[in-house]
């Protein structure tokens, strides 16, 4: 876009910090709702609910979000990877803490940075980016080992942590698929619709196939957590993020993602009384430093 702003104004900064806070809080909301709504059905219903809201909003704005001949293959693959990501997140949250999940999930930017040269050869890693990758990987490995030596979330914490890493791989795969396919030039609303609709259907089918059942009753806190995930995070914050990427320099916008694992860690400790261990704090600092180094513009 010719009118894209190269510097972030106050409005953009407030929106970006707000998005990161919402995404950090999302892990807490998901874990709270898991007490009464099973993981796969919850993730699928959340995506389908957000898809319905997106369809209504796009129709009102006159934006096409339906499949096209050029985008449907990439869209189905991106949606399937999106489903795998959130399936891993929701199942993993049953065995690990929300704060740990937030840290492991944000390995995704490093996987994308490592694999992107095969998709776009011009985006080769620089020395500082490699240092960031190594720092983040070392911090996460150190924190992951805690699941074997001192599992605060239970004996299967290592499994929940591993699913967090798998979710990061799914997220990275989605990003790379979008970049390498016709979705890279499609309207972001159409891309988001593919992700929401395909993942929603796949996750609901998987939930039914594995014997999950939607609860007959649930507490007000559970329904509030589910509504927050669907309306505020999966629909509204994603649309806001796409708007920011279209109107401001993408590298400056992306740099703010380092705040998300920080918020996820803080909300998990404050709202769920999750343990704040030294290993996890070091991993969070390493991930934040790594994201900054990977997204730092070249001189």
C-alpha atoms as one frame of an Amber mdcrd trajectory, in Angstrom:
protein
   0.000   0.000   0.000   1.348   3.420  -0.939  -0.180   5.068   2.134   1.280
   2.590   4.639   2.799   4.426   7.614   6.432   3.615   8.363   6.224   4.713
  12.009   3.770   3.666  14.691   1.569   6.392  16.152  -0.055   6.310  19.586
  -3.217   4.671  18.267  -1.262   1.845  16.648   0.845   1.240  19.762  -2.233
   1.072  21.993  -3.919  -1.364  19.570  -0.830  -3.570  19.348  -0.328  -3.753
  23.091  -4.038  -4.502  23.455  -3.862  -7.350  20.919  -0.846  -8.888  22.650
  -2.596  -8.653  26.030  -5.710 -10.333  24.607  -3.675 -13.138  23.041  -1.806
 -13.683  26.299  -5.096 -13.789  28.211  -6.555 -16.195  25.644  -4.567 -19.150
  27.033  -6.018 -18.473  30.490  -9.566 -18.257  29.122  -9.114 -21.525  27.230
  -7.847 -23.333  30.312 -10.735 -22.022  32.424 -13.327 -23.196  29.889 -11.663
 -26.629  29.664 -13.011 -27.421  33.120 -16.454 -27.971  31.552 -16.106 -27.874
  27.742 -13.903 -30.619  26.168 -10.883 -29.431  24.158 -11.623 -30.335  20.536
 -15.291 -29.337  20.623 -14.380 -26.092  22.356 -11.713 -25.204  19.792 -13.996
 -26.153  16.892 -17.037 -24.286  18.182 -14.890 -21.227  18.814 -13.658 -21.205
  15.209 -17.140 -21.768  13.757 -18.601 -18.998  15.915 -15.888 -16.582  14.800
 -16.405 -17.653  11.159 -20.093 -16.749  11.422 -19.227 -13.328  12.849 -16.628
 -12.776  10.125 -19.109 -13.713   7.401 -21.692 -11.241   8.774 -19.106  -8.463
   9.060 -17.655  -9.097   5.581 -21.106  -9.128   4.006 -21.912  -5.802   5.633
 -18.618  -4.353   4.348 -19.052  -5.840   0.864 -15.910  -7.993   1.142 -15.805
 -11.410  -0.523 -14.658 -14.223   1.750 -15.782 -17.261  -0.250 -13.403 -19.797
  -1.838 -11.861 -19.121  -5.241 -10.212 -21.404  -7.784  -6.800 -19.874  -7.066
  -6.933 -20.015  -3.274  -8.888 -23.091  -2.220  -5.955 -25.532  -2.126  -3.814
 -23.260  -0.003  -6.872 -22.358   2.056  -7.711 -25.968   2.903  -4.089 -26.696
   3.873  -3.845 -23.526   5.973  -7.126 -24.411   7.680  -5.965 -27.963   8.411
  -2.722 -26.684   9.960  -4.724 -24.120  11.929  -6.869 -26.971  13.250  -3.790
 -28.980  14.228  -2.361 -25.957  16.041  -5.423 -25.339  18.172  -6.091 -29.017
  18.734  -2.595 -29.264  20.239  -3.117 -26.118  22.307  -6.421 -27.173  23.837
  -5.368 -30.750  24.539  -2.012 -29.565  25.849  -3.626 -27.125  28.274  -5.108
 -30.116  30.082  -1.594 -31.182  31.098   0.471 -28.003  31.363  -0.042 -24.449
  32.574  -1.351 -21.576  30.478   1.837 -19.605  31.127   4.058 -22.421  29.856
   1.848 -22.909  26.800   2.185 -19.211  25.918   5.983 -19.435  25.983   6.263
 -22.665  23.945   3.704 -21.479  21.384   5.857 -18.482  20.529   8.562 -20.671
  19.080   6.557 -20.197  15.880   8.232 -16.951  14.694  11.625 -18.667  14.855
  10.439 -21.694  12.881   9.066 -19.324  10.240  12.322 -17.352  10.133  14.320
 -20.577   9.775  12.138 -22.000   6.992  11.294 -18.792   5.113  14.441 -18.799
   2.897  13.071 -21.959   1.207   9.782 -20.143   0.526  11.187 -16.681  -0.225
  14.951 -16.847  -0.939  15.336 -13.082  -0.500  14.472 -13.422   3.204  17.677
 -15.077   4.355  18.671 -15.026   7.997  21.185 -12.477   9.194  23.722 -12.983
  11.978  21.579 -11.269  14.632  18.577 -13.393  13.643  20.591 -16.582  14.061
  21.661 -15.430  17.513  18.004 -14.822  18.360  17.037 -18.302  17.172  19.760
 -19.942  19.248  18.889 -17.909  22.363  15.180 -18.720  22.162  15.767 -22.392
  21.441  18.194 -22.753  24.351  15.793 -21.044  26.763  12.850 -23.191  25.712
  14.851 -26.419  25.925  15.930 -25.498  29.450  12.331 -24.782  30.471  11.066
 -27.936  28.748  13.431 -30.063  30.852  11.568 -28.850  33.924   8.644 -31.061
  32.885  10.786 -34.110  33.660  12.630 -32.930  36.796  10.001 -30.793  38.600
   6.592 -30.920  36.863   4.488 -28.345  38.713   1.410 -29.110  36.581   1.496
 -32.890  37.108   3.334 -35.938  35.794   2.177 -35.334  32.197   3.430 -31.747
  32.066   6.077 -32.831  29.562   3.295 -34.019  27.222   1.449 -30.702  27.499
   4.702 -28.848  26.833   5.404 -31.067  23.809   1.948 -30.279  22.412   2.778
 -26.575  22.856   5.844 -27.055  20.670   3.725 -29.015  18.152   1.223 -26.133
  18.126   4.079 -23.754  17.305   4.956 -25.991  14.342   1.325 -25.887  13.181
   1.212 -22.099  13.468   4.476 -21.776  11.539   3.174 -24.154   8.864   0.065
 -22.010   8.470   2.161 -18.871   8.046   4.446 -20.506   5.495   1.488 -21.944
   3.570  -0.121 -18.527   3.306   3.138 -16.986   2.110   3.881 -19.726  -0.439
   0.382 -19.993  -1.942  -2.103 -17.694  -3.637  -3.338 -16.727  -0.178  -0.331
 -14.415   0.052  -2.062 -11.991  -2.320  -5.638 -12.692  -1.209  -7.704 -10.449
   1.025  -6.834 -11.184   4.674 -10.513 -11.668   5.474 -10.714 -14.511   2.934
  -7.570 -16.093   4.384  -8.968 -15.874   7.909 -12.268 -17.406   6.766 -10.435
 -20.431   5.344  -8.617 -20.902   8.643 -11.716 -20.545  10.794 -14.154 -22.584
   8.697 -11.859 -25.507   7.844 -10.443 -25.734  11.370 -13.869 -25.441  12.949
 -15.330 -28.302  10.925 -12.237 -30.495  11.358 -12.048 -29.989  15.119 -15.757
 -30.606  15.701 -15.598 -33.829  13.662 -12.502 -34.913  15.592 -14.194 -34.138
  18.900 -17.282 -36.182  18.050 -15.130 -39.041  16.716 -13.154 -39.213  19.969
 -16.279 -39.310  22.107 -16.392 -35.735  23.364 -19.769 -34.344  24.419 -20.961
 -30.749  24.687 -21.973 -30.078  28.313 -25.667 -29.828  29.135 -24.850 -27.100
  31.624 -21.881 -24.866  32.282 -21.062 -22.076  34.701 -21.263 -18.397  33.837
 -17.469 -18.204  34.048 -17.108 -20.966  31.463 -19.527 -19.333  29.023 -17.851
 -15.943  29.544 -14.445 -17.476  28.813 -15.771 -19.164  25.681 -17.468 -15.981
  24.454 -14.285 -13.992  25.080 -12.271 -16.436  22.967 -14.806 -16.423  20.138
 -15.863 -12.787  19.852 -12.972 -10.761  21.251  -9.910 -12.848  20.371 -10.663
 -15.046  17.358 -12.859 -12.503  15.549 -12.198  -8.916  16.668  -8.484  -9.003
  17.546  -7.556 -10.909  14.380  -9.386  -8.371  12.215  -7.672  -5.530  14.053
  -4.296  -7.196  13.573  -4.858  -7.545   9.817  -5.866  -3.881   9.645  -2.679
  -2.830  11.450  -0.502  -4.956   9.137  -2.129  -3.307   6.112  -1.709   0.268
   7.383   1.659   0.188   9.170   5.132  -1.212   8.469   4.879  -4.977   8.923
   8.275  -5.354  10.619   7.440  -2.775  13.266   4.039  -4.361  13.880   5.500
  -7.879  14.120   8.071  -6.792  16.698   5.273  -6.301  19.220   4.515 -10.032
  19.277   7.291 -10.408  21.866   4.831  -8.965  24.401   2.377 -11.855  24.018
   4.333 -14.550  25.931   5.056 -11.937  28.592   1.340 -11.239  29.025   0.570
 -14.970  28.906   3.044 -15.629  31.700   1.751 -12.768  33.860  -1.943 -13.622
  33.408  -1.308 -17.297  34.162   0.451 -16.399  37.410  -2.005 -13.680  38.475
  -5.344 -15.266  37.471  -4.669 -18.997  37.816  -1.999 -18.890  40.546   0.364
 -20.839  38.315   3.939 -21.258  39.570   6.479 -18.722  38.360   9.712 -20.690
  38.095  13.181 -19.426  37.294  13.415 -21.694  34.264  10.173 -20.331  32.831
  11.220 -16.721  33.405  14.530 -17.358  31.642  12.718 -19.037  28.738  10.285
 -16.127  28.453  13.168 -13.621  28.424  15.022 -15.690  25.798  11.923 -15.891
  23.576  11.267 -12.147  23.901  14.911 -11.346  23.078  14.862 -13.761  20.163
  11.687 -12.296  18.655  13.203  -8.823  18.905  16.408  -9.922  17.165  14.538
 -11.819  14.429  12.224  -8.873  13.680  14.814  -6.115  14.026  15.118  -4.319
  10.653  18.440  -4.652   8.858  20.593  -1.538   8.666
